[in-house]
Amino acid sequence: MPSPLPNHHPLRPRIAYLITNSEIGGAQTHVADLLQALRDRTEPVLLAGGDGPLLDIARAAGARTVRLPLLDNALSPLRALATLRQLLAALRAAQPDLIHAHSAKAGALGRVAGWLLGIPVVYTVHGFAFKAAAPARQRLVSRVMEWLLAPLTTRLICVAQAERSLAAALPIPAARISVIRNGIADSSARATPGAPLRRIVMVARLAAPKRADLLIRAFARAALPDCELVLAGGGPQMAALRTLADTMAPGRVRFAGPVADVPALLASAQAFALASDHEGFPLSVLEAMRAGLPVIASDLPGIREQLDDGACGLLVAGNDEHAWSGALERLAGDTALRESLGRAARTRWAREFGLAPMAEATWAIYLQALAGGLAAARAAASTGASGQ
């Protein structure tokens, strides 16, 4: 376990960024962007499970890193208790002013640890797991846990208005809930969607709730003889998806694995697709919009918000393989549509989803949470003094 950090600068709060897994995904990219954007205002410490690339990215951004070997997505109560003890020891050593938790397991343990140690906790929900589309057991466990932990949350950040609507059912004052939509930094890599359709890309972890299987089936059904589908990302479903692709579309689906240069991959494509059962506010869609790509995606509340109700892409309702296939063929056969949707997507990204507004809004939440914690501490100290 790491030794305590030295005393820190009073004007630069020490922020403990806590996330379940250090493998790269949407939430991890979000944390990496915050570390970089706020590095001159905070003393960041990253606490994460696994041994993924986020740890190296955080160190490159000037953050101290602490690997929590027991932190993972397992639902075992005994393992959760052991992980909580490990987390408490790490937090005592790190001595943060504030915990910023991401992902469900880290969000749960982080709020309990913050309550036990008297540290304010900001929790960013990248997508509540009790949506109607989630599996029943997951939905029940998530709803109960979020309801129980809501009172321990200093500030709750939702990444979309639809997520805030779900949060309204939790026992947390509305004044402590904010919507900060995801944002990403610009990139010079640009796609040329008006070129002949030769490549469609999906960037996602190959695991639920993503539906790469649905996309493979729809791609195989569509009349796209000169086009390849590229699936970028790793995950537990890769072997099964390879088998499906070899059966349904032999030689036409490429599994790129984790891609270091996502902007370059997107710039090489003429369209982007994301099939999923449920989402919060996916960064992969924002990356495609930034590249100027037309997007085909599941018609989900957060994605609908991103694509301006379909003004920047094609929204496909439900898990309808035929509808997906038709959307792919429509985009393939209409060069002008690809170009217009790509322009609209890039324009909307530049206007709404840059990194700076997201970072500034998050910083404002930090200051509010820290001020509230200081006021509570002063009140407790005053009460204690008056009782002597």
LINLINRA-V219131 format. One record per helix or strand. SS is the DSSP state (@ for helix, = for strand). FROM is the first residue (numbers start at 1). LEN is the number of residues. Records with the same first field share a line. If there is no record, write none. Layout:
SS=FROM-LEN + FROM-LEN
This chain:
==14-8 + 43-7 + 64-4 + 98-5 + 120-6 + 155-4 + 177-3 + 184-1 + 199-5 + 210-1 + 228-6 + 253-5 + 271-4 + 276-1 + 295-4 + 313-4 + 354-1
@=26-12 + 53-8 + 77-18 + 104-14 + 136-17 + 161-7 + 174-3 + 212-10 + 238-11 + 262-6 + 283-9 + 301-6 + 308-3 + 321-12 + 335-18 + 355-32
